[in-house]
Each structure stands twice: as structure tokens, then as C-alpha cells.
Amino acid sequence: MSLSLAAYVTAVDTDGGAMVLLDERTGEYRQLNPTGALVLRLLLRGATTEDAAAALAERCPQAGGRAGEDVAHLVEALRRAGLLRD
């Protein structure tokens, strides 16, 4: 699954590794914490959701077996918001 941001979405990295997404259609901003930003960056570079979950589990060992669920939840939330396209 190759993901990209919708054409009307601008992503900006912020200090500390976080990211802000601007939906230019609505003017709404969404902020991703550093962990969510890491996952999104990996996915946008072509990583699979499994690869992103493994990177998340490595970075945050406490996520453990939840990492796959967390990645899927982030992707679904961004899709529902209309910020991603396949």
C-alpha cells in the first residue's frame, strides 16, 4: 500500500519531531505528535504498515503488541479526515 497526502494537504515539520498538517480546503490544522509524525513519514516514503509498526515498536517498546493497531488507527483517522490518498 503506497500512501500519499492529498493534493490539498501541506505538511510541515515542527520542533521536536512533531508535524502539522494543513487541509487547504477547510483551513483546518491537525497536529501529529513526534510518534505519529514518524509513522506518517515512514508511510509516505513507501514503508508498509507492518514496517511502520515495527519501527514504532522499536522506538516505543511500551507500545509492544499494540504498534500495528496504533498505525492502523492513525492511517484510518487520516483517511477519514480526507488527508490521505492511496
N, C-alpha and C positions, 0 to 999 in steps of 0.2 A: 504494500500500500504506500503510494507516494503522496505525501500531503504538501500543500502549499497554502499560503494565506490568500484569501480572496483579493481580487484586484483593488478593492476599495479599502483595504486594511493596511495601515502603516504600523510597523513595529519599531520601537526604539528601546535600546538597552539603557538601563539606568545604573547608577552607582550600586555596588554591592551585588551585581549579577541579576537583578530583577529586570523585568521588561514591561513596557506599556504598549498596549495595542489600541490604536485609534480606528474606529469604524467611521470612515469619512461620510457614509450615507447618513448616519444619525448624529455624528459628533460625540458619540459615547466613547469613553475610555474604559479599558479593562486593564488591571494590573496583575501581572503574574509574579509571584514570589520567586526567589532565585531557583528553587527546585522546579517549579512549573516552567520557568524560563529555560532551564537546562533541558528538560524533556522536550519542549517545543522546538528548541534549536536543533536537537538531535533529529527529531522527526522531519523538520524542514530540510535537513541535509541528506535525507534519504534513509535514515535508520528505520528499522521496523519497530513496531510497538514492543516486541519482545526485547530488541536491543535496548530501547529506551528504558524498559522496566529493569533490565539487568544493570544499566548504568545508574538508575535510581537506587536500586538495592545496594550497589557498591558504595554510592555516596552517602546513603542514609540506611545503615544496617538495621535500624529500628523499623524501617518500612517492611523489611523481610518479605514474607509471602504476599503482602498487600500491594507490592510495587506494580504488578500487572493491572490490578484493579484501579489503582490510582492513575496510571497512564490512560487506561480506557476511559475513566471518568473525565479526565482533562480533555481528551480528544472529543468526547461526546458533548461536553459543555461548550467547547469552541465551535463545534458544528452547529449545535442548537442556536448559538448566537449569530450564526452566519459568517463566521470569521475564517473558516477553513473551506478548502475545496480539495477534492481528490484528484 
